[in-house]
Amino acid sequence: MKWERLERAAVEAELAGLAGWALNDAASSISKTFKFSNFIEAFGFMTEAAITAEKLNHHPEWFNVYSRVDVTLNTHDSGGLTELDFKLAKAMEKAAARRLR
């Protein structure tokens, strides 16, 4: 399925509901750094996010060092951001919330 690239206004509306996510200058990706208490919590987050990403067939660009996970999302096929990116971002927020209590 081809996802339609969102207009900037729609992207900004979606971002309003996602704390801590940043839009890049070209409005083609969003990113966030998640900070956990230790490596196990960070890895658990990544594992849960990976399962969701696979179900959505939408895979993040991410980088992990110890308790930090840097995430960047965009939809390469659409050349920018789509609803799929925001679905995954929301799922990541839920996964992180379970570990950041």
PELIN-V493166 format. One record per residue. N is the residue number from 1. PHI is phi in radians with two decimals (none if undefined). BURIAL is + if it has 24 or more other C-alpha atoms within 12 Angstrom, else -. Layout:
N_PHI_BURIAL + N_PHI_BURIAL
//
This chain:
1_none_- + 2_-1.57_- + 3_-1.62_- + 4_-1.41_- + 5_-1.16_+ + 6_-1.42_+ + 7_-1.24_- + 8_-0.99_- + 9_-1.08_- + 10_-1.19_- + 11_-1.09_+ + 12_-1.13_- + 13_-1.14_- + 14_-1.13_+ + 15_-1.12_+ + 16_-1.04_- + 17_-1.67_- + 18_-2.19_+ + 19_-1.20_- + 20_1.52_- + 21_-1.50_+ + 22_-2.07_+ + 23_-1.61_+ + 24_-1.28_- + 25_-1.04_- + 26_-1.46_- + 27_1.01_+ + 28_-1.93_+ + 29_-2.72_+ + 30_-2.13_+ + 31_-2.54_+ + 32_-2.75_+ + 33_-1.86_+ + 34_-1.76_+ + 35_-2.11_+ + 36_-1.94_+ + 37_-1.34_- + 38_-2.85_- + 39_-1.13_- + 40_-1.06_- + 41_-1.15_+ + 42_-1.12_+ + 43_-1.19_+ + 44_-1.08_+ + 45_-1.03_+ + 46_-1.10_+ + 47_-1.11_- + 48_-1.10_+ + 49_-1.12_+ + 50_-1.12_+ + 51_-1.12_- + 52_-1.12_+ + 53_-1.02_+ + 54_-1.15_- + 55_-1.09_- + 56_-1.45_- + 57_0.94_- + 58_-2.52_+ + 59_-1.94_+ + 60_-1.38_+ + 61_-1.67_+ + 62_-2.59_+ + 63_-2.47_- + 64_-2.19_- + 65_-2.34_- + 66_0.82_- + 67_-1.75_+ + 68_-1.91_+ + 69_-2.25_+ + 70_-1.67_+ + 71_-2.14_+ + 72_-2.25_+ + 73_-2.14_+ + 74_-2.85_+ + 75_-1.90_+ + 76_-0.98_- + 77_-1.08_- + 78_-1.73_- + 79_1.24_- + 80_3.06_+ + 81_-1.74_+ + 82_-2.30_+ + 83_-1.00_+ + 84_-1.05_+ + 85_-1.09_+ + 86_-1.32_+ + 87_-1.09_+ + 88_-1.20_+ + 89_-1.05_+ + 90_-1.15_+ + 91_-1.13_+ + 92_-1.13_+ + 93_-1.06_+ + 94_-1.14_- + 95_-1.12_+ + 96_-1.18_+ + 97_-1.05_- + 98_-1.18_- + 99_-1.90_+ + 100_-1.89_- + 101_-1.19_-
//
